[in-house]
Amino acid sequence: MSAKLFYLDTSIWNALCDQQVDAQTLISKLADRNTRLVLGPNVVYELAKTFDTNKLGMPERGRTLFAYLQRFVRAEIPVFNEPAVLLRQEAARAAGEIDRVEVFWNEVNYSSLLSAVENLSQGEFDENAKLFIKNRKSAARQTRFDMSGHLESRPALAQALERVNEDSLRAWIDHEANGLGGRRVLQSQLAIVFERRPDRKLTLLSKKLLANRRYRISHALVRSALYLNWRSAHRGSIRSDVPDDAYHGVNACYCDVFVTTEPDQAFHAELVNSNIRAISYDEDVPLALWLPQIA
């Protein structure tokens, strides 16, 4: 029986650090319950943003966070591949070019991560790290801009989305994701990943991917995009932190459990991943006890 995979969002990693939960003990206790912690690359990005601020004490906080994270990376907890990498692999599998999706980073990427975490734990926020932060921030801003422009140019769509209330949201996403709208969303994502114009071949590939539940990143990307459109229509805009929250939910698609301190993020994770159980931590019980309990 394969181990259950626990995805912890950035707020939980912060809490683990603050509570100074022993890495090896936690990993061992979870292993006794056939459970493994996994790390999302967006966690590394969000923790690294601590260095990219002028707020007093933040560089020291960054060093503390990465010194703590380093214990888990040295213990070789698995790291998920980026959504774009997973989507390319799912497309290749659907096309019969490969026989499995490699969900986690390979040894070369992991070695680079270990080196980067070690540098950041010593406060070495170099040009590569700065460029990494800059590019990810730019991508998040672009997501918000694209979403706003998408609805402004389609007033009929915005009005239709406004008629969907929260009680019927899941049913609406289920319907849209399996129809023409879902295929169009995925076709656009595939066009970006393969750096080509949308065409009939990508349309057929989208249809094939969405017809099979095993292509989890394909489904999660579509469902997340539909949710963000709905949220933008209802709230007029998307907060700056929402793209990162959405990224976590999508990146965790191959997990069994998603753990966060934010109920809103838990809601998104379950909404976009039918296979995931999302749990919010309320800090009443120390994480060293709570995580093994929920496992």
Protein Blocks (a to p, Z undefined) as FASTA:
>chain_A
ZZddddddfklmmmmmmnopafklmmmmmmmnopacdddfklmmmmmmmmmccbehklmm
mmmmmmmmmmmmmnopacdddfklmmmmmmmmmnopacbdcfbacfklmmmmmmmmmmmm
nopacfklmmmmmmmmmmmmmmmmmmmmmmmmmmmlmmmmmmpcfklmmmmmmmmmmmmk
lmmmmmmmmmmmnopaddfklmmmmmmmmmpmklmmlmmmmmmmmmmmmmmmmnopacfk
lmmmmmmmmmmmmpmbdcdfbfklmmmmmmmmmkbccdddehlacfklmmmmmZZ
